Amino acid sequence: MFTEDFKQTPYWWERTPRPTDTECALPNSAEALIVGSGYSGLSAAIQTARHGRHTVVVDAEPAGWGCSSRNGGQVSTSLKPSFQQLAKKFGAERALAILQEGNHAVAWLEDFIHQNRIQCDYQKVGRFHAAHTPAAFRQLSQKINATPAQLKVGAYLVSARQQRQEIGSEKYHGGAVYPRHASLDPARYHQGLLACAQANGVEIVTQCRVQAIQNKTADGKKARNGAGNFQVTTSKGVITAADIVLATSGYTGRVTPWQQRRIIPIGSYVIATEPLPQDCLARLIPQHRVVTDTRKLVMYYRLCPQRRRLLFGARVSLKETNLRHSARLLRRQMVDIFPALQNARISHSWMGLVGYTFDAMPHIGKHHGMYYSMGYCGSGISLASYFGMRVGLQVVGNPRGNTALDGLPFPSRLYYRGNPWFLAPSILVYRWRDGLLR
């Protein structure tokens, strides 16, 4: 089932290997220190640097090594909670504003890519969200019909009889099309972000693991002169910083325990097929859309930008480290949906950590003097870039950094310390529900 040149690294790294030329010496100080070189971190860094702040980005790995270059390349407006759920908690006006941030994120991302001429195969192909049971289609229909007009952005239902226009599979029972959603090459997009950050004077220090952060002000407030509020110990030495932005999401660790207790790292697994006949793939996904489905253990798939391979992803395991084993599980699901791919071999298998939260919401804010933006719950390309930009503006005191998520509680659980032990039984329950919901 594997090609002779099978690789356990992201397919995206074939065209865009992780950069090796961004490593520089750690300076003694920075006005803005960004921890994490993914979409959030670089987007924040671009803003602080453009506003004249000496900005340094540190990362324990090569730049963008985490999920920023390991995701499937789907661009969506998705914030997971429904309008009804949010309105019950925060009121209708706040709920509407929160969900509109998802629309703002995609619009901002598209403008940013065009304005900075980032060549990342950005294509507004739309997304087909497939219903895996008749009951799921009814629920999807009810959700769309109950969505306020300001949030529908052209979404429409596709019946089971019409779905052949969207997908060459009998496994689904209709679905919905979200025409504003898009796809891109995530590693090329990250490379464009990195180049933009460097062009604005951001220093990128990779292979530089943060080991400890000490707040040097007794009350956690900024010192008057704005210099040296934090002392950060890293594997490359010590740096002082006036402001810190934590942009680690699914890779948040024990150095920042308050954030770690609020982020659930979930493995997201992806495979790529060998090159296949284009006419075959065109029959499977005729509109070349991104496809997701309504299962709790969601599957997501799309054609590669050149439309020669199928990229298929899902959450098939909690802590699987054998990427050949996870590839077999993914391939089994892929063939179940597309029997025509029974003989297709797998060329790449990889995984990344998605930052999930207990309320299925992204969070942006400040705690003990440190800014953070994280927890995008699987919609990281648009949301991480957008909220990273916003938190960067907050650091420099620009009111354009304000968001509808500011001030929202960032929930944790008394029993949680960063090890998501509860995911294993949850996965079993979701598999049962995905198979039996009618």
C-alpha positions in Angstrom: 0.0 0.0 0.0 3.1 2.3 0.2 5.1 3.7 -2.7 8.8 2.8 -2.9 9.7 6.4 -1.9 7.2 6.6 0.9 7.9 9.4 3.4 6.8 10.0 7.0 6.9 13.7 6.5 4.3 16.2 5.2 3.6 16.2 1.5 4.0 20.0 1.6 7.6 19.7 2.5 8.5 18.3 -0.9 8.1 21.7 -2.5 8.9 23.8 0.6 11.3 22.1 3.1 11.5 23.6 6.6 13.9 26.5 6.3 17.4 26.1 7.7 18.7 29.6 7.0 16.6 31.5 9.6 18.7 30.5 12.6 20.5 33.5 14.2 22.1 34.3 17.5 19.8 35.1 20.4 20.0 38.8 21.2 20.2 40.0 24.8 16.9 41.8 24.7 13.7 42.5 22.6 10.8 44.8 22.9 8.5 42.1 21.7 9.4 38.4 22.1 7.1 36.0 20.3 7.2 32.3 21.4 6.2 30.2 18.4 7.0 30.6 14.7 3.7 29.4 13.2 0.9 31.4 11.7 0.0 33.2 15.0 3.5 34.0 16.0 4.6 35.4 12.6 1.4 37.3 12.1 1.9 39.0 15.6 5.5 39.6 14.9 4.8 41.4 11.6 2.5 43.8 13.3 4.8 44.6 16.2 7.8 45.1 13.9 5.8 47.3 11.6 5.0 49.5 14.6 8.6 50.0 15.3 9.2 47.4 18.0 12.4 45.3 18.0 10.8 41.9 17.6 12.3 38.5 18.1 10.6 35.1 17.4 11.9 32.0 19.1 11.0 28.4 18.4 12.1 25.1 19.7 12.1 23.6 16.2 12.7 24.9 12.6 10.4 27.7 11.7 6.8 26.5 11.1 7.7 22.9 11.9 4.4 22.4 13.8 0.9 22.3 12.5 1.4 25.4 10.4 3.1 23.2 7.8 1.4 19.9 8.7 -2.3 20.8 8.2 -4.5 19.9 5.2 -4.6 23.4 3.7 -8.3 24.1 4.3 -9.3 27.7 4.8 -12.7 28.2 6.6 -14.7 30.8 8.6 -15.5 28.1 11.1 -15.9 28.9 14.8 -17.3 25.6 16.2 -20.2 26.8 18.4 -23.5 27.6 16.8 -25.2 31.0 17.0 -27.8 29.5 19.4 -25.1 28.1 21.7 -23.3 31.4 21.9 -26.4 33.5 22.2 -27.5 31.5 25.2 -24.1 32.2 26.9 -23.4 35.8 25.8 -26.5 37.2 24.3 -27.5 37.5 20.6 -25.4 40.7 19.9 -22.2 39.3 21.3 -22.8 35.9 19.6 -23.2 37.5 16.2 -20.0 39.6 16.7 -18.0 36.5 17.7 -19.1 34.4 14.7 -18.5 37.4 12.4 -14.9 37.2 13.4 -14.7 34.0 11.4 -15.8 35.8 8.3 -13.4 38.7 9.0 -10.6 36.1 9.3 -11.0 34.7 5.8 -11.5 38.1 4.2 -8.4 39.4 6.0 -6.3 36.3 5.0 -7.2 36.6 1.4 -6.3 40.3 1.3 -3.0 39.7 3.2 -2.0 37.0 0.7 -2.8 39.2 -2.3 -1.2 42.4 -0.9 2.0 40.6 0.0 2.0 38.5 -3.2 2.4 35.2 -1.4 2.5 32.4 -3.9 0.7 29.6 -2.0 -1.8 28.2 -4.4 -4.7 30.0 -2.8 -7.9 28.9 -4.4 -11.5 29.9 -3.4 -12.9 26.5 -4.2 -15.5 26.3 -1.5 -16.2 23.5 1.0 -18.7 20.7 0.8 -19.7 19.6 4.3 -21.2 16.1 3.9 -23.8 14.6 6.1 -22.8 11.1 7.1 -26.4 10.1 8.1 -29.9 11.3 7.2 -30.3 12.6 10.8 -27.0 14.6 10.4 -28.4 16.2 7.2 -31.6 17.2 9.1 -29.4 18.7 11.8 -27.3 20.5 9.2 -30.4 21.9 7.5 -31.8 23.1 10.9 -28.5 24.8 11.7 -28.3 26.6 8.4 -31.9 27.7 8.5 -31.4 29.1 12.1 -28.3 31.0 11.2 -28.7 34.8 11.1 -28.6 36.2 7.6 -25.4 38.1 8.3 -23.5 34.8 8.9 -24.8 32.6 6.0 -22.3 34.0 3.5 -24.0 32.1 0.6 -24.1 28.7 2.3 -26.7 26.4 0.7 -27.9 22.8 1.1 -27.3 20.0 -1.4 -29.7 17.0 -1.2 -28.6 13.4 -1.4 -30.0 13.3 -5.0 -27.8 16.3 -6.0 -24.6 15.4 -4.1 -23.0 13.7 -7.2 -22.3 17.2 -8.4 -20.1 17.6 -5.3 -18.7 14.1 -4.5 -18.4 10.8 -6.2 -19.4 8.7 -3.2 -22.5 6.9 -2.0 -21.5 7.2 1.6 -23.2 10.5 2.3 -26.7 11.8 2.6 -26.4 15.3 1.2 -24.6 18.2 2.7 -24.0 21.9 2.5 -21.7 24.1 0.4 -19.8 27.0 1.9 -18.6 28.9 -1.3 -16.3 31.4 0.5 -14.1 28.7 1.9 -10.8 28.0 0.2 -7.6 25.9 0.0 -3.9 26.6 -0.1 -0.5 25.1 0.3 0.1 25.6 4.0 3.9 25.3 3.9 4.2 27.8 1.0 1.9 30.2 2.9 4.0 29.9 6.0 7.1 30.5 3.9 5.5 33.7 2.6 4.6 34.8 6.2 8.2 34.1 7.2 9.6 36.2 4.3 7.2 39.0 5.2 8.3 38.9 8.8 12.0 39.0 7.9 11.4 41.8 5.4 10.0 43.8 8.3 13.1 43.3 10.4 11.9 40.4 12.6 14.7 38.2 14.0 13.9 34.5 13.8 15.8 32.3 16.3 15.1 28.6 15.7 16.2 25.5 17.6 15.8 27.7 20.7 13.6 26.1 23.3 12.1 28.3 26.0 12.9 26.8 29.4 11.6 29.3 31.8 9.8 32.7 31.9 10.2 35.0 34.9 8.0 38.1 35.3 10.3 40.7 36.8 7.5 43.0 37.9 5.9 42.1 41.2 2.3 42.8 40.1 2.5 41.5 36.5 2.0 45.0 35.1 4.3 46.6 32.6 7.3 48.5 34.0 7.3 52.2 33.4 10.1 52.2 30.9 8.7 49.1 29.1 12.1 47.4 29.1 13.0 44.1 30.6 9.7 43.1 32.1 10.4 39.5 31.5 13.5 37.4 31.7 13.3 34.3 29.4 15.8 31.4 29.7 16.2 29.4 26.5 18.5 26.7 25.3 20.5 29.4 23.6 20.8 31.8 26.5 18.8 34.4 28.3 16.8 37.3 26.7 14.9 40.0 28.4 11.7 41.3 26.8 9.2 44.2 27.4 6.3 42.1 26.0 5.8 38.4 25.3 3.3 36.8 23.0 2.6 33.1 23.5 1.7 31.6 20.1 2.2 27.9 20.8 -1.4 26.5 20.6 -1.3 22.7 20.2 2.4 22.7 21.3 1.9 24.6 24.5 4.0 23.1 27.3 4.8 23.2 31.0 6.7 26.5 30.8 3.4 28.3 30.6 1.2 26.1 32.9 -1.9 28.4 32.9 -2.2 28.2 29.1 -1.3 24.5 29.1 -4.2 23.7 31.4 -6.5 25.3 28.8 -5.2 23.8 25.6 -5.9 20.2 24.6 -3.4 18.9 22.0 -5.2 16.6 19.6 -3.3 14.6 16.9 -4.5 15.2 13.3 -3.3 12.7 10.8 -3.0 13.0 7.0 -2.0 10.9 4.1 -1.3 11.7 0.4 -1.8 9.3 -2.4 0.6 8.7 -5.2 -0.1 10.7 -8.4 -3.4 9.5 -9.9 -5.2 10.0 -13.2 -6.8 13.5 -13.2 -10.1 12.2 -14.7 -10.4 9.7 -11.8 -9.9 12.4 -9.2 -12.3 14.8 -11.1 -15.0 12.2 -10.7 -14.4 11.9 -7.0 -14.4 15.6 -6.2 -15.9 17.3 -9.3 -15.8 20.9 -8.1 -12.3 20.5 -6.5 -13.7 21.6 -3.2 -12.4 20.9 0.2 -14.6 18.2 1.8 -15.4 17.6 5.4 -18.2 15.6 7.1 -20.5 15.8 10.1 -18.9 13.0 12.2 -17.6 14.0 15.6 -14.3 12.4 14.5 -14.3 14.6 11.4 -12.7 13.5 8.1 -11.3 16.2 5.8 -9.9 15.7 2.3 -9.1 17.6 -0.9 -7.1 17.4 -4.0 -3.5 18.7 -4.0 -3.1 22.1 -5.8 -2.0 20.4 -9.0 -5.1 18.1 -8.7 -3.0 14.9 -9.1 -3.2 13.5 -5.6 -5.9 13.1 -2.9 -4.9 14.3 0.6 -7.0 12.6 3.2 -7.0 13.5 6.9 -8.8 12.5 10.1 -8.4 12.1 13.8 -7.8 8.4 13.9 -5.7 8.1 17.1 -4.8 9.8 20.4 -1.0 9.3 20.5 -0.1 7.2 17.5 3.6 7.5 16.7 3.8 4.8 14.0 2.8 6.8 10.9 2.6 3.6 8.8 -0.1 2.3 11.2 -2.0 5.6 11.1 -1.7 5.6 7.3 -3.4 2.2 7.2 -6.3 3.4 9.3 -6.7 6.5 7.1 -6.4 4.6 3.9 -9.1 2.2 5.1 -11.5 5.2 5.7 -10.5 6.7 2.3 -11.3 3.6 0.4 -14.6 3.1 2.3 -15.6 6.5 0.9 -14.0 6.1 -2.5 -13.8 2.4 -3.5 -12.2 3.5 -6.8 -9.0 4.2 -4.8 -8.7 0.6 -3.7 -5.4 0.2 -5.6 -4.0 3.7 -4.8 -0.7 3.7 -2.9 0.3 6.1 -0.2 3.3 8.3 -0.7 3.2 10.4 2.5 1.9 10.0 6.0 2.3 12.6 8.8 0.6 14.2 11.8 0.5 17.5 13.7 -1.0 18.7 17.0 -4.2 20.8 16.8 -4.8 23.1 19.8 -8.4 22.4 21.0 -10.2 24.1 23.9 -12.9 23.1 26.4 -15.4 25.5 24.9 -14.3 24.8 21.3 -13.4 28.5 20.9 -10.1 30.2 20.0 -8.8 32.5 22.7 -6.9 35.8 22.6 -5.9 37.8 25.7 -3.4 38.6 28.4 -2.6 36.7 31.6 0.1 37.7 34.1 1.4 40.3 31.7 1.8 37.8 28.8 -0.3 38.0 25.7 -1.5 34.8 24.0 -3.5 33.7 21.0 -4.2 30.0 20.6 -6.8 27.2 20.5 -8.1 27.4 16.9 -9.8 24.0 17.1 -8.9 22.8 13.6 -9.5 26.1 11.7 -6.0 27.4 12.2 -5.0 28.8 8.8 -7.5 31.7 8.9 -8.0 32.1 12.6 -4.4 31.7 13.7 -3.3 34.3 11.1 -6.1 36.7 11.9 -6.0 36.5 15.7 -2.2 36.5 15.6 -2.4 39.8 13.7 -4.9 41.2 16.3 -2.8 40.3 19.3 0.2 41.9 17.7 -1.8 45.1 17.4 -2.8 44.7 21.0 0.8 44.6 22.1 1.5 48.0 20.5 -1.7 49.5 21.9 -3.5 49.8 18.5 -7.3 49.8 19.0 -7.6 47.8 15.7 -6.4 44.9 17.7 -9.7 44.7 19.6 -11.8 41.6 18.9 -15.2 40.2 19.9 -13.4 37.5 21.8 -11.7 39.9 24.2 -12.5 39.3 27.8 -14.2 35.9 27.2 -13.4 33.3 30.0 -10.7 30.8 29.0 -12.0 27.6 30.7 -10.0 24.8 32.1 -10.9 21.8 34.3 -9.7 21.0 37.8 -8.6 17.6 36.7 -6.6 18.7 33.7 -2.9 19.5 33.8 -2.0 19.2 30.1 -2.3 15.4 29.6 -5.6 14.8 27.7 -6.2 11.3 29.3 -9.9 11.8 28.8 -9.6 11.8 25.0 -9.2 8.0 24.7 -12.7 7.2 26.1 -14.1 10.2 24.2 -12.8 8.8 20.9 -14.5 5.5 21.6 -17.8 7.3 22.4 -17.6 9.4 19.2 -16.9 6.3 17.1 -19.9 4.7 18.5 -22.0 7.8 17.9 -20.7 8.3 14.4 -21.7 4.8 13.5 -25.1 4.6 15.2 -26.6 8.1 14.8 -29.7 7.8 12.6 
